[in-house]
Amino acid sequence: MYQKILIVCIGNICRSPTAERLLQQKMPHLQVSSAGLRALAGKDADLQAIRTALRRGVVIAGHTARQLTAAMCEEADLILVMEPWHIDGVADVLPAARSKTMLFGQWLPKKSIPDPYGQTDEVFETVYRQIDDAAEQWAFKLMVRP
């Protein structure tokens, strides 16, 4: 059973913090965290990402970007990434982690969730909806059944 889920993107300031908070909301019994392949370590979540999430009652303010490490990969039961090439990025950090790394958008028609960084509010809205849909799908798939 998955208890510790790690969500990974590039900078850990837009997609993964949003996904982390949404999945935490939907599955509060799990430990959900996030990190970036090329994290802007120590940087706050992106202001557009914060505003987009806040419009829906999701707080990502207070998030601080973290660089992905082998220890984080080792500790996680499941690693969820935003784009197919991120799987290779995770495997570069810890080769054994490849077997437990999947796409966050695995259950969506478009499996990749694009990086909205530096884009318009409309792009952030679209990406937020994709992340929310993906989190909903993962919550359903990970639901503990008696």
ABEGO torsion letter per residue (X at the ends): XBABBBBBBAAGABAAAAAAAAAAAABAABBBBBBBABBBBGBBBBAAAAAAAAAAGBBABGBBBBBBBAAAAAABABBBBABAAAAAAAAAABAAAAAABBBAAAABABABBBBABGBBAAAAAAAAAAAAAAAAAAAAAABBBX
